[in-house]
């Protein structure tokens, strides 16, 4: 299995009304989170813990809400708050 990230419940739902330049930065940060999770959970598929809580990250003046699901080797981006 390979680590990845995705918008949940859907890209359309999470990214609605977010400007393209903000989304570009969000996707770069999501890729960084995937690399970090892959290092932290070397064999995520066999992880037995409860997982991590939702976290928030300041991105280009806005916020990115995400959580990590080690057993699925997945970073879930679930909410964006674009800059005003």
PyMOL Python script that loads the backbone (N, CA, C, O; Angstrom):
from pymol import cmd

cmd.read_pdbstr("""\
ATOM      1  N   UNK A   1       0.842  -1.171   0.000  1.00  0.00           N
ATOM      2  CA  UNK A   1       0.000   0.000   0.000  1.00  0.00           C
ATOM      3  C   UNK A   1       0.894   1.244   0.000  1.00  0.00           C
ATOM      4  O   UNK A   1       1.997   1.214   0.545  1.00  0.00           O
ATOM      5  N   UNK A   2       0.437   2.302  -0.589  1.00  0.00           N
ATOM      6  CA  UNK A   2       1.190   3.541  -0.672  1.00  0.00           C
ATOM      7  C   UNK A   2       0.388   4.677  -0.044  1.00  0.00           C
ATOM      8  O   UNK A   2      -0.820   4.787  -0.254  1.00  0.00           O
ATOM      9  N   UNK A   3       1.060   5.504   0.714  1.00  0.00           N
ATOM     10  CA  UNK A   3       0.402   6.650   1.338  1.00  0.00           C
ATOM     11  C   UNK A   3      -0.128   7.608   0.284  1.00  0.00           C
ATOM     12  O   UNK A   3       0.495   7.826  -0.755  1.00  0.00           O
ATOM     13  N   UNK A   4      -1.301   8.178   0.577  1.00  0.00           N
ATOM     14  CA  UNK A   4      -1.906   9.164  -0.316  1.00  0.00           C
ATOM     15  C   UNK A   4      -2.767  10.109   0.520  1.00  0.00           C
ATOM     16  O   UNK A   4      -2.861   9.970   1.739  1.00  0.00           O
ATOM     17  N   UNK A   5      -3.380  11.051  -0.145  1.00  0.00           N
ATOM     18  CA  UNK A   5      -4.304  11.957   0.529  1.00  0.00           C
ATOM     19  C   UNK A   5      -5.525  12.132  -0.356  1.00  0.00           C
ATOM     20  O   UNK A   5      -5.467  11.910  -1.565  1.00  0.00           O
ATOM     21  N   UNK A   6      -6.639  12.535   0.263  1.00  0.00           N
ATOM     22  CA  UNK A   6      -7.851  12.815  -0.504  1.00  0.00           C
ATOM     23  C   UNK A   6      -8.762  13.749   0.282  1.00  0.00           C
ATOM     24  O   UNK A   6      -8.666  13.877   1.503  1.00  0.00           O
ATOM     25  N   UNK A   7      -9.643  14.390  -0.464  1.00  0.00           N
ATOM     26  CA  UNK A   7     -10.678  15.229   0.142  1.00  0.00           C
ATOM     27  C   UNK A   7     -11.848  14.331   0.536  1.00  0.00           C
ATOM     28  O   UNK A   7     -12.270  13.484  -0.251  1.00  0.00           O
ATOM     29  N   UNK A   8     -12.377  14.510   1.754  1.00  0.00           N
ATOM     30  CA  UNK A   8     -13.531  13.742   2.207  1.00  0.00           C
ATOM     31  C   UNK A   8     -14.527  14.718   2.808  1.00  0.00           C
ATOM     32  O   UNK A   8     -14.128  15.492   3.678  1.00  0.00           O
ATOM     33  N   UNK A   9     -15.794  14.741   2.408  1.00  0.00           N
ATOM     34  CA  UNK A   9     -16.500  13.691   1.701  1.00  0.00           C
ATOM     35  C   UNK A   9     -16.268  13.704   0.185  1.00  0.00           C
ATOM     36  O   UNK A   9     -16.400  12.665  -0.461  1.00  0.00           O
ATOM     37  N   UNK A  10     -15.924  14.859  -0.390  1.00  0.00           N
ATOM     38  CA  UNK A  10     -15.591  14.914  -1.812  1.00  0.00           C
ATOM     39  C   UNK A  10     -14.806  16.183  -2.081  1.00  0.00           C
ATOM     40  O   UNK A  10     -14.875  17.140  -1.310  1.00  0.00           O
ATOM     41  N   UNK A  11     -14.062  16.188  -3.172  1.00  0.00           N
ATOM     42  CA  UNK A  11     -13.300  17.382  -3.534  1.00  0.00           C
ATOM     43  C   UNK A  11     -14.232  18.572  -3.731  1.00  0.00           C
ATOM     44  O   UNK A  11     -13.950  19.672  -3.255  1.00  0.00           O
ATOM     45  N   UNK A  12     -15.332  18.353  -4.426  1.00  0.00           N
ATOM     46  CA  UNK A  12     -16.279  19.436  -4.698  1.00  0.00           C
ATOM     47  C   UNK A  12     -16.819  20.031  -3.400  1.00  0.00           C
ATOM     48  O   UNK A  12     -16.930  21.251  -3.277  1.00  0.00           O
ATOM     49  N   UNK A  13     -17.154  19.188  -2.439  1.00  0.00           N
ATOM     50  CA  UNK A  13     -17.715  19.662  -1.170  1.00  0.00           C
ATOM     51  C   UNK A  13     -16.677  20.447  -0.354  1.00  0.00           C
ATOM     52  O   UNK A  13     -16.999  21.497   0.203  1.00  0.00           O
ATOM     53  N   UNK A  14     -15.467  19.960  -0.283  1.00  0.00           N
ATOM     54  CA  UNK A  14     -14.445  20.576   0.560  1.00  0.00           C
ATOM     55  C   UNK A  14     -13.873  21.844  -0.067  1.00  0.00           C
ATOM     56  O   UNK A  14     -13.562  22.796   0.649  1.00  0.00           O
ATOM     57  N   UNK A  15     -13.733  21.872  -1.368  1.00  0.00           N
ATOM     58  CA  UNK A  15     -13.056  22.993  -2.022  1.00  0.00           C
ATOM     59  C   UNK A  15     -13.986  24.089  -2.522  1.00  0.00           C
ATOM     60  O   UNK A  15     -13.515  25.058  -3.117  1.00  0.00           O
ATOM     61  N   UNK A  16     -15.270  23.969  -2.302  1.00  0.00           N
ATOM     62  CA  UNK A  16     -16.220  24.953  -2.810  1.00  0.00           C
ATOM     63  C   UNK A  16     -15.814  26.359  -2.370  1.00  0.00           C
ATOM     64  O   UNK A  16     -15.520  26.590  -1.197  1.00  0.00           O
ATOM     65  N   UNK A  17     -15.801  27.268  -3.292  1.00  0.00           N
ATOM     66  CA  UNK A  17     -15.500  28.703  -3.132  1.00  0.00           C
ATOM     67  C   UNK A  17     -14.062  29.009  -2.716  1.00  0.00           C
ATOM     68  O   UNK A  17     -13.764  30.152  -2.369  1.00  0.00           O
ATOM     69  N   UNK A  18     -13.180  28.045  -2.740  1.00  0.00           N
ATOM     70  CA  UNK A  18     -11.772  28.308  -2.418  1.00  0.00           C
ATOM     71  C   UNK A  18     -11.048  28.749  -3.689  1.00  0.00           C
ATOM     72  O   UNK A  18     -11.205  28.125  -4.738  1.00  0.00           O
ATOM     73  N   UNK A  19     -10.257  29.818  -3.602  1.00  0.00           N
ATOM     74  CA  UNK A  19      -9.524  30.276  -4.793  1.00  0.00           C
ATOM     75  C   UNK A  19      -8.451  29.283  -5.231  1.00  0.00           C
ATOM     76  O   UNK A  19      -7.900  28.541  -4.418  1.00  0.00           O
ATOM     77  N   UNK A  20      -8.171  29.287  -6.516  1.00  0.00           N
ATOM     78  CA  UNK A  20      -7.229  28.323  -7.106  1.00  0.00           C
ATOM     79  C   UNK A  20      -5.837  28.413  -6.493  1.00  0.00           C
ATOM     80  O   UNK A  20      -5.204  27.381  -6.269  1.00  0.00           O
ATOM     81  N   UNK A  21      -5.342  29.618  -6.215  1.00  0.00           N
ATOM     82  CA  UNK A  21      -3.999  29.737  -5.643  1.00  0.00           C
ATOM     83  C   UNK A  21      -3.938  29.151  -4.227  1.00  0.00           C
ATOM     84  O   UNK A  21      -2.925  28.567  -3.842  1.00  0.00           O
ATOM     85  N   UNK A  22      -5.009  29.305  -3.461  1.00  0.00           N
ATOM     86  CA  UNK A  22      -5.091  28.698  -2.129  1.00  0.00           C
ATOM     87  C   UNK A  22      -5.107  27.177  -2.246  1.00  0.00           C
ATOM     88  O   UNK A  22      -4.427  26.488  -1.486  1.00  0.00           O
ATOM     89  N   UNK A  23      -5.879  26.651  -3.196  1.00  0.00           N
ATOM     90  CA  UNK A  23      -5.953  25.195  -3.390  1.00  0.00           C
ATOM     91  C   UNK A  23      -4.599  24.613  -3.796  1.00  0.00           C
ATOM     92  O   UNK A  23      -4.255  23.501  -3.395  1.00  0.00           O
ATOM     93  N   UNK A  24      -3.842  25.351  -4.579  1.00  0.00           N
ATOM     94  CA  UNK A  24      -2.515  24.876  -4.980  1.00  0.00           C
ATOM     95  C   UNK A  24      -1.612  24.712  -3.755  1.00  0.00           C
ATOM     96  O   UNK A  24      -0.876  23.731  -3.646  1.00  0.00           O
ATOM     97  N   UNK A  25      -1.672  25.675  -2.840  1.00  0.00           N
ATOM     98  CA  UNK A  25      -0.867  25.585  -1.620  1.00  0.00           C
ATOM     99  C   UNK A  25      -1.377  24.451  -0.729  1.00  0.00           C
ATOM    100  O   UNK A  25      -0.579  23.724  -0.138  1.00  0.00           O
ATOM    101  N   UNK A  26      -2.691  24.295  -0.630  1.00  0.00           N
ATOM    102  CA  UNK A  26      -3.276  23.206   0.158  1.00  0.00           C
ATOM    103  C   UNK A  26      -2.784  21.859  -0.357  1.00  0.00           C
ATOM    104  O   UNK A  26      -2.413  20.993   0.435  1.00  0.00           O
ATOM    105  N   UNK A  27      -2.778  21.675  -1.658  1.00  0.00           N
ATOM    106  CA  UNK A  27      -2.356  20.396  -2.231  1.00  0.00           C
ATOM    107  C   UNK A  27      -0.871  20.138  -2.005  1.00  0.00           C
ATOM    108  O   UNK A  27      -0.463  18.991  -1.823  1.00  0.00           O
ATOM    109  N   UNK A  28      -0.057  21.198  -2.014  1.00  0.00           N
ATOM    110  CA  UNK A  28       1.362  21.037  -1.699  1.00  0.00           C
ATOM    111  C   UNK A  28       1.537  20.593  -0.250  1.00  0.00           C
ATOM    112  O   UNK A  28       2.320  19.689   0.040  1.00  0.00           O
ATOM    113  N   UNK A  29       0.794  21.242   0.663  1.00  0.00           N
ATOM    114  CA  UNK A  29       0.889  20.884   2.080  1.00  0.00           C
ATOM    115  C   UNK A  29       0.373  19.476   2.327  1.00  0.00           C
ATOM    116  O   UNK A  29       0.931  18.751   3.151  1.00  0.00           O
ATOM    117  N   UNK A  30      -0.684  19.076   1.629  1.00  0.00           N
ATOM    118  CA  UNK A  30      -1.218  17.721   1.775  1.00  0.00           C
ATOM    119  C   UNK A  30      -0.165  16.699   1.350  1.00  0.00           C
ATOM    120  O   UNK A  30      -0.018  15.657   1.988  1.00  0.00           O
ATOM    121  N   UNK A  31       0.565  16.994   0.278  1.00  0.00           N
ATOM    122  CA  UNK A  31       1.636  16.097  -0.169  1.00  0.00           C
ATOM    123  C   UNK A  31       2.738  16.003   0.888  1.00  0.00           C
ATOM    124  O   UNK A  31       3.302  14.930   1.101  1.00  0.00           O
ATOM    125  N   UNK A  32       3.046  17.119   1.549  1.00  0.00           N
ATOM    126  CA  UNK A  32       4.041  17.104   2.620  1.00  0.00           C
ATOM    127  C   UNK A  32       3.553  16.263   3.798  1.00  0.00           C
ATOM    128  O   UNK A  32       4.324  15.511   4.395  1.00  0.00           O
ATOM    129  N   UNK A  33       2.265  16.396   4.128  1.00  0.00           N
ATOM    130  CA  UNK A  33       1.690  15.602   5.213  1.00  0.00           C
ATOM    131  C   UNK A  33       1.760  14.105   4.908  1.00  0.00           C
ATOM    132  O   UNK A  33       1.991  13.294   5.804  1.00  0.00           O
ATOM    133  N   UNK A  34       1.562  13.749   3.653  1.00  0.00           N
ATOM    134  CA  UNK A  34       1.652  12.343   3.240  1.00  0.00           C
ATOM    135  C   UNK A  34       3.072  11.821   3.453  1.00  0.00           C
ATOM    136  O   UNK A  34       3.265  10.724   3.977  1.00  0.00           O
ATOM    137  N   UNK A  35       4.051  12.605   3.047  1.00  0.00           N
ATOM    138  CA  UNK A  35       5.444  12.172   3.236  1.00  0.00           C
ATOM    139  C   UNK A  35       5.778  12.026   4.720  1.00  0.00           C
ATOM    140  O   UNK A  35       6.443  11.068   5.115  1.00  0.00           O
ATOM    141  N   UNK A  36       5.321  12.967   5.540  1.00  0.00           N
ATOM    142  CA  UNK A  36       5.578  12.911   6.980  1.00  0.00           C
ATOM    143  C   UNK A  36       4.890  11.697   7.620  1.00  0.00           C
ATOM    144  O   UNK A  36       5.486  11.016   8.454  1.00  0.00           O
ATOM    145  N   UNK A  37       3.662  11.432   7.237  1.00  0.00           N
ATOM    146  CA  UNK A  37       2.933  10.283   7.790  1.00  0.00           C
ATOM    147  C   UNK A  37       3.607   8.978   7.390  1.00  0.00           C
ATOM    148  O   UNK A  37       3.669   8.037   8.182  1.00  0.00           O
ATOM    149  N   UNK A  38       4.112   8.920   6.163  1.00  0.00           N
ATOM    150  CA  UNK A  38       4.806   7.717   5.710  1.00  0.00           C
ATOM    151  C   UNK A  38       6.058   7.421   6.521  1.00  0.00           C
ATOM    152  O   UNK A  38       6.413   6.258   6.718  1.00  0.00           O
ATOM    153  N   UNK A  39       6.725   8.463   6.989  1.00  0.00           N
ATOM    154  CA  UNK A  39       7.910   8.294   7.823  1.00  0.00           C
ATOM    155  C   UNK A  39       7.511   7.935   9.256  1.00  0.00           C
ATOM    156  O   UNK A  39       8.141   7.084   9.883  1.00  0.00           O
ATOM    157  N   UNK A  40       6.474   8.577   9.766  1.00  0.00           N
ATOM    158  CA  UNK A  40       6.025   8.326  11.132  1.00  0.00           C
ATOM    159  C   UNK A  40       5.450   6.924  11.295  1.00  0.00           C
ATOM    160  O   UNK A  40       5.697   6.253  12.298  1.00  0.00           O
ATOM    161  N   UNK A  41       4.677   6.487  10.294  1.00  0.00           N
ATOM    162  CA  UNK A  41       4.055   5.159  10.333  1.00  0.00           C
ATOM    163  C   UNK A  41       4.658   4.323   9.203  1.00  0.00           C
ATOM    164  O   UNK A  41       4.069   4.204   8.129  1.00  0.00           O
ATOM    165  N   UNK A  42       5.831   3.747   9.451  1.00  0.00           N
ATOM    166  CA  UNK A  42       6.541   3.022   8.396  1.00  0.00           C
ATOM    167  C   UNK A  42       5.728   1.884   7.804  1.00  0.00           C
ATOM    168  O   UNK A  42       5.806   1.631   6.601  1.00  0.00           O
ATOM    169  N   UNK A  43       4.957   1.198   8.620  1.00  0.00           N
ATOM    170  CA  UNK A  43       4.075   0.144   8.123  1.00  0.00           C
ATOM    171  C   UNK A  43       2.665   0.454   8.608  1.00  0.00           C
ATOM    172  O   UNK A  43       2.137  -0.209   9.501  1.00  0.00           O
ATOM    173  N   UNK A  44       2.070   1.470   8.003  1.00  0.00           N
ATOM    174  CA  UNK A  44       0.759   1.940   8.432  1.00  0.00           C
ATOM    175  C   UNK A  44      -0.321   0.875   8.392  1.00  0.00           C
ATOM    176  O   UNK A  44      -1.206   0.861   9.247  1.00  0.00           O
ATOM    177  N   UNK A  45      -0.262  -0.012   7.419  1.00  0.00           N
ATOM    178  CA  UNK A  45      -1.300  -1.038   7.266  1.00  0.00           C
ATOM    179  C   UNK A  45      -1.390  -1.960   8.479  1.00  0.00           C
ATOM    180  O   UNK A  45      -2.448  -2.534   8.737  1.00  0.00           O
ATOM    181  N   UNK A  46      -0.304  -2.110   9.222  1.00  0.00           N
ATOM    182  CA  UNK A  46      -0.337  -2.981  10.396  1.00  0.00           C
ATOM    183  C   UNK A  46      -0.489  -2.192  11.698  1.00  0.00           C
ATOM    184  O   UNK A  46      -0.371  -2.759  12.785  1.00  0.00           O
ATOM    185  N   UNK A  47      -0.751  -0.892  11.592  1.00  0.00           N
ATOM    186  CA  UNK A  47      -0.900  -0.049  12.782  1.00  0.00           C
ATOM    187  C   UNK A  47      -2.075  -0.511  13.624  1.00  0.00           C
ATOM    188  O   UNK A  47      -3.144  -0.801  13.087  1.00  0.00           O
ATOM    189  N   UNK A  48      -1.891  -0.586  14.951  1.00  0.00           N
ATOM    190  CA  UNK A  48      -2.925  -1.099  15.842  1.00  0.00           C
ATOM    191  C   UNK A  48      -3.520  -0.038  16.755  1.00  0.00           C
ATOM    192  O   UNK A  48      -4.454  -0.339  17.499  1.00  0.00           O
ATOM    193  N   UNK A  49      -3.022   1.175  16.727  1.00  0.00           N
ATOM    194  CA  UNK A  49      -3.500   2.220  17.627  1.00  0.00           C
ATOM    195  C   UNK A  49      -4.825   2.826  17.185  1.00  0.00           C
ATOM    196  O   UNK A  49      -5.454   2.362  16.234  1.00  0.00           O
ATOM    197  N   UNK A  50      -5.229   3.867  17.892  1.00  0.00           N
ATOM    198  CA  UNK A  50      -6.518   4.502  17.607  1.00  0.00           C
ATOM    199  C   UNK A  50      -6.429   5.585  16.547  1.00  0.00           C
ATOM    200  O   UNK A  50      -7.463   6.119  16.143  1.00  0.00           O
ATOM    201  N   UNK A  51      -5.269   5.922  16.092  1.00  0.00           N
ATOM    202  CA  UNK A  51      -5.132   6.972  15.085  1.00  0.00           C
ATOM    203  C   UNK A  51      -4.963   8.331  15.734  1.00  0.00           C
ATOM    204  O   UNK A  51      -4.923   8.445  16.959  1.00  0.00           O
ATOM    205  N   UNK A  52      -4.865   9.339  14.924  1.00  0.00           N
ATOM    206  CA  UNK A  52      -4.633  10.692  15.410  1.00  0.00           C
ATOM    207  C   UNK A  52      -5.936  11.489  15.419  1.00  0.00           C
ATOM    208  O   UNK A  52      -6.863  11.185  14.668  1.00  0.00           O
ATOM    209  N   UNK A  53      -6.000  12.509  16.274  1.00  0.00           N
ATOM    210  CA  UNK A  53      -7.164  13.395  16.247  1.00  0.00           C
ATOM    211  C   UNK A  53      -7.072  14.340  15.052  1.00  0.00           C
ATOM    212  O   UNK A  53      -6.032  14.426  14.399  1.00  0.00           O
ATOM    213  N   UNK A  54      -8.157  15.043  14.773  1.00  0.00           N
ATOM    214  CA  UNK A  54      -8.142  16.028  13.704  1.00  0.00           C
ATOM    215  C   UNK A  54      -7.164  17.138  14.083  1.00  0.00           C
ATOM    216  O   UNK A  54      -7.058  17.526  15.246  1.00  0.00           O
ATOM    217  N   UNK A  55      -6.474  17.623  13.101  1.00  0.00           N
ATOM    218  CA  UNK A  55      -5.502  18.696  13.311  1.00  0.00           C
ATOM    219  C   UNK A  55      -5.796  19.829  12.343  1.00  0.00           C
ATOM    220  O   UNK A  55      -6.457  19.645  11.321  1.00  0.00           O
ATOM    221  N   UNK A  56      -5.293  20.995  12.687  1.00  0.00           N
ATOM    222  CA  UNK A  56      -5.490  22.184  11.866  1.00  0.00           C
ATOM    223  C   UNK A  56      -4.135  22.764  11.516  1.00  0.00           C
ATOM    224  O   UNK A  56      -3.215  22.781  12.334  1.00  0.00           O
ATOM    225  N   UNK A  57      -4.032  23.239  10.282  1.00  0.00           N
ATOM    226  CA  UNK A  57      -2.772  23.752   9.777  1.00  0.00           C
ATOM    227  C   UNK A  57      -3.025  25.088   9.103  1.00  0.00           C
ATOM    228  O   UNK A  57      -3.928  25.210   8.275  1.00  0.00           O
ATOM    229  N   UNK A  58      -2.223  26.095   9.458  1.00  0.00           N
ATOM    230  CA  UNK A  58      -2.317  27.407   8.816  1.00  0.00           C
ATOM    231  C   UNK A  58      -1.703  27.303   7.423  1.00  0.00           C
ATOM    232  O   UNK A  58      -0.537  26.937   7.277  1.00  0.00           O
ATOM    233  N   UNK A  59      -2.488  27.624   6.410  1.00  0.00           N
ATOM    234  CA  UNK A  59      -2.027  27.518   5.026  1.00  0.00           C
ATOM    235  C   UNK A  59      -2.356  28.804   4.293  1.00  0.00           C
ATOM    236  O   UNK A  59      -3.527  29.105   4.061  1.00  0.00           O
ATOM    237  N   UNK A  60      -1.340  29.562   3.929  1.00  0.00           N
ATOM    238  CA  UNK A  60      -1.517  30.776   3.118  1.00  0.00           C
ATOM    239  C   UNK A  60      -2.594  31.697   3.675  1.00  0.00           C
ATOM    240  O   UNK A  60      -3.383  32.260   2.916  1.00  0.00           O
ATOM    241  N   UNK A  61      -2.631  31.851   4.994  1.00  0.00           N
ATOM    242  CA  UNK A  61      -3.609  32.735   5.614  1.00  0.00           C
ATOM    243  C   UNK A  61      -4.962  32.095   5.867  1.00  0.00           C
ATOM    244  O   UNK A  61      -5.850  32.737   6.428  1.00  0.00           O
ATOM    245  N   UNK A  62      -5.137  30.854   5.468  1.00  0.00           N
ATOM    246  CA  UNK A  62      -6.381  30.122   5.710  1.00  0.00           C
ATOM    247  C   UNK A  62      -6.101  28.917   6.592  1.00  0.00           C
ATOM    248  O   UNK A  62      -5.012  28.788   7.152  1.00  0.00           O
ATOM    249  N   UNK A  63      -7.078  28.044   6.713  1.00  0.00           N
ATOM    250  CA  UNK A  63      -6.913  26.845   7.537  1.00  0.00           C
ATOM    251  C   UNK A  63      -7.217  25.584   6.755  1.00  0.00           C
ATOM    252  O   UNK A  63      -8.081  25.562   5.878  1.00  0.00           O
ATOM    253  N   UNK A  64      -6.491  24.546   7.091  1.00  0.00           N
ATOM    254  CA  UNK A  64      -6.670  23.214   6.522  1.00  0.00           C
ATOM    255  C   UNK A  64      -6.927  22.276   7.696  1.00  0.00           C
ATOM    256  O   UNK A  64      -6.095  22.177   8.598  1.00  0.00           O
ATOM    257  N   UNK A  65      -8.059  21.592   7.699  1.00  0.00           N
ATOM    258  CA  UNK A  65      -8.366  20.594   8.726  1.00  0.00           C
ATOM    259  C   UNK A  65      -8.126  19.220   8.114  1.00  0.00           C
ATOM    260  O   UNK A  65      -8.602  18.923   7.018  1.00  0.00           O
ATOM    261  N   UNK A  66      -7.377  18.381   8.842  1.00  0.00           N
ATOM    262  CA  UNK A  66      -7.043  17.062   8.314  1.00  0.00           C
ATOM    263  C   UNK A  66      -6.893  16.068   9.452  1.00  0.00           C
ATOM    264  O   UNK A  66      -6.751  16.451  10.614  1.00  0.00           O
ATOM    265  N   UNK A  67      -6.926  14.809   9.113  1.00  0.00           N
ATOM    266  CA  UNK A  67      -6.569  13.750  10.047  1.00  0.00           C
ATOM    267  C   UNK A  67      -5.894  12.623   9.290  1.00  0.00           C
ATOM    268  O   UNK A  67      -6.043  12.492   8.075  1.00  0.00           O
ATOM    269  N   UNK A  68      -5.147  11.807  10.028  1.00  0.00           N
ATOM    270  CA  UNK A  68      -4.365  10.724   9.443  1.00  0.00           C
ATOM    271  C   UNK A  68      -5.004   9.393   9.837  1.00  0.00           C
ATOM    272  O   UNK A  68      -5.328   9.167  11.003  1.00  0.00           O
ATOM    273  N   UNK A  69      -5.180   8.522   8.849  1.00  0.00           N
ATOM    274  CA  UNK A  69      -5.712   7.179   9.086  1.00  0.00           C
ATOM    275  C   UNK A  69      -4.587   6.195   8.746  1.00  0.00           C
ATOM    276  O   UNK A  69      -4.454   5.767   7.600  1.00  0.00           O
ATOM    277  N   UNK A  70      -3.778   5.840   9.754  1.00  0.00           N
ATOM    278  CA  UNK A  70      -2.601   4.998   9.483  1.00  0.00           C
ATOM    279  C   UNK A  70      -2.917   3.671   8.809  1.00  0.00           C
ATOM    280  O   UNK A  70      -2.200   3.272   7.891  1.00  0.00           O
ATOM    281  N   UNK A  71      -3.968   2.974   9.235  1.00  0.00           N
ATOM    282  CA  UNK A  71      -4.247   1.644   8.663  1.00  0.00           C
ATOM    283  C   UNK A  71      -4.611   1.711   7.190  1.00  0.00           C
ATOM    284  O   UNK A  71      -4.400   0.745   6.457  1.00  0.00           O
ATOM    285  N   UNK A  72      -5.157   2.841   6.744  1.00  0.00           N
ATOM    286  CA  UNK A  72      -5.469   3.020   5.319  1.00  0.00           C
ATOM    287  C   UNK A  72      -4.346   3.734   4.580  1.00  0.00           C
ATOM    288  O   UNK A  72      -4.407   3.917   3.365  1.00  0.00           O
ATOM    289  N   UNK A  73      -3.311   4.137   5.332  1.00  0.00           N
ATOM    290  CA  UNK A  73      -2.206   4.928   4.787  1.00  0.00           C
ATOM    291  C   UNK A  73      -2.761   6.118   4.010  1.00  0.00           C
ATOM    292  O   UNK A  73      -2.468   6.317   2.831  1.00  0.00           O
ATOM    293  N   UNK A  74      -3.578   6.905   4.721  1.00  0.00           N
ATOM    294  CA  UNK A  74      -4.336   7.988   4.093  1.00  0.00           C
ATOM    295  C   UNK A  74      -4.329   9.230   4.974  1.00  0.00           C
ATOM    296  O   UNK A  74      -4.527   9.154   6.186  1.00  0.00           O
ATOM    297  N   UNK A  75      -4.099  10.375   4.339  1.00  0.00           N
ATOM    298  CA  UNK A  75      -4.284  11.674   4.974  1.00  0.00           C
ATOM    299  C   UNK A  75      -5.590  12.226   4.411  1.00  0.00           C
ATOM    300  O   UNK A  75      -5.742  12.352   3.196  1.00  0.00           O
ATOM    301  N   UNK A  76      -6.525  12.554   5.289  1.00  0.00           N
ATOM    302  CA  UNK A  76      -7.854  13.019   4.886  1.00  0.00           C
ATOM    303  C   UNK A  76      -7.934  14.533   5.104  1.00  0.00           C
ATOM    304  O   UNK A  76      -7.779  15.020   6.224  1.00  0.00           O
ATOM    305  N   UNK A  77      -8.176  15.261   4.021  1.00  0.00           N
ATOM    306  CA  UNK A  77      -8.422  16.702   4.109  1.00  0.00           C
ATOM    307  C   UNK A  77      -9.930  16.867   4.136  1.00  0.00           C
ATOM    308  O   UNK A  77     -10.606  16.567   3.153  1.00  0.00           O
ATOM    309  N   UNK A  78     -10.470  17.350   5.273  1.00  0.00           N
ATOM    310  CA  UNK A  78     -11.908  17.365   5.428  1.00  0.00           C
ATOM    311  C   UNK A  78     -12.533  18.746   5.479  1.00  0.00           C
ATOM    312  O   UNK A  78     -13.751  18.872   5.355  1.00  0.00           O
ATOM    313  N   UNK A  79     -11.724  19.791   5.660  1.00  0.00           N
ATOM    314  CA  UNK A  79     -12.301  21.133   5.679  1.00  0.00           C
ATOM    315  C   UNK A  79     -11.245  22.164   5.340  1.00  0.00           C
ATOM    316  O   UNK A  79     -10.097  22.062   5.772  1.00  0.00           O
ATOM    317  N   UNK A  80     -11.644  23.165   4.557  1.00  0.00           N
ATOM    318  CA  UNK A  80     -10.766  24.274   4.213  1.00  0.00           C
ATOM    319  C   UNK A  80     -11.459  25.569   4.597  1.00  0.00           C
ATOM    320  O   UNK A  80     -12.667  25.721   4.409  1.00  0.00           O
ATOM    321  N   UNK A  81     -10.690  26.495   5.131  1.00  0.00           N
ATOM    322  CA  UNK A  81     -11.169  27.843   5.393  1.00  0.00           C
ATOM    323  C   UNK A  81     -10.244  28.784   4.640  1.00  0.00           C
ATOM    324  O   UNK A  81      -9.152  29.090   5.119  1.00  0.00           O
ATOM    325  N   UNK A  82     -10.669  29.254   3.458  1.00  0.00           N
ATOM    326  CA  UNK A  82      -9.800  30.102   2.654  1.00  0.00           C
ATOM    327  C   UNK A  82      -9.565  31.455   3.338  1.00  0.00           C
ATOM    328  O   UNK A  82     -10.360  31.870   4.182  1.00  0.00           O
ATOM    329  N   UNK A  83      -8.487  32.134   2.979  1.00  0.00           N
ATOM    330  CA  UNK A  83      -8.249  33.467   3.536  1.00  0.00           C
ATOM    331  C   UNK A  83      -9.362  34.424   3.116  1.00  0.00           C
ATOM    332  O   UNK A  83      -9.988  34.265   2.068  1.00  0.00           O
ATOM    333  N   UNK A  84      -9.581  35.407   3.956  1.00  0.00           N
ATOM    334  CA  UNK A  84     -10.667  36.380   3.681  1.00  0.00           C
ATOM    335  C   UNK A  84     -10.163  37.490   2.807  1.00  0.00           C
ATOM    336  O   UNK A  84     -10.919  38.400   2.466  1.00  0.00           O
TER     337      UNK A  84
END
""", "prot")
cmd.dss("prot")
cmd.show_as("cartoon", "prot")
cmd.util.cbc("prot")
cmd.orient("prot")
